[in-house]
Amino acid sequence: MRTVAESLGDCELSFLGRSPIDVPRARAQQAAYARALGALGCHIEWLPPLSSHPDGVFVEDTAVVVDEVAVITRPGAASRRGEVESTAVVLAGHRPVVRIRGPATIEGGDVLRVGRQFYVGASARSNAAGVAQLGAALAPHGYSVQAVAMRDCLHLKSAATFIAPGTLLANPAWVDPAVFGCERVIEVAPEEPFGANTLTLGGVSLVSADYPATRRRLEQAGIATQVLEVGELHKAEAALTCLSIILGA
Ligand code: GLY
């Protein structure tokens, strides 16, 4: 994880209007998120703050990590490209590092994994060359990578996340759930289009407090949830998965 920068309010925004962000409150929400991950068994390693990169807190976008390798991305947002080096330095202590090279672009928020299958959203941030380079980096280790069409949102994981293998939470207005071939698709509540971004660890799905109706749908489906307040980070067009890179899950 990386500490929220003072400049968070200057973040990139694509599908969201700008509204003032309370940075101390964002930091408190990030700290609660870190405590929740800790309680679920994670040891958290903090990356240095990057004051010149307002979106640096959204570390997910800077790397795709599997047991065998860490793939350092090349973000589609030019303002975010300077974030990746400090991520690479830390991940090099954990995994061999491979880099995505231009003109390819890919952001981790577009990369959705289930088992040894990776789906990459064909967003404005991730291009076909990025999908191909990620595929080339992961194929030697037995992973498959395929592009997925999406629309009207920033990243694929804005539109869908896996709750468990075979169980997907999705906003069908932004991605066709059928492409994932899941046994069970839970749709976000229609009044909560941003509700699909959850982070499941140790059998518990972390859900934003802003999406209570979607959380009820998960609970009714027998899924254990935990609510986290991340409203200040939502104002930066971000959600739960954006705030961490999970190793060893
Ligand atoms: N603010 C998140 C992003 O656009 O990368």
Boltz pocket constraint, residues with backbone or C-beta under 6 A from the ligand:
constraints:
  - pocket:
      binder: B
      contacts: [[A, 11], [A, 12], [A, 13], [A, 14], [A, 55], [A, 58], [A, 77], [A, 154], [A, 236], [A, 237], [A, 238]]
      max_distance: 6.0
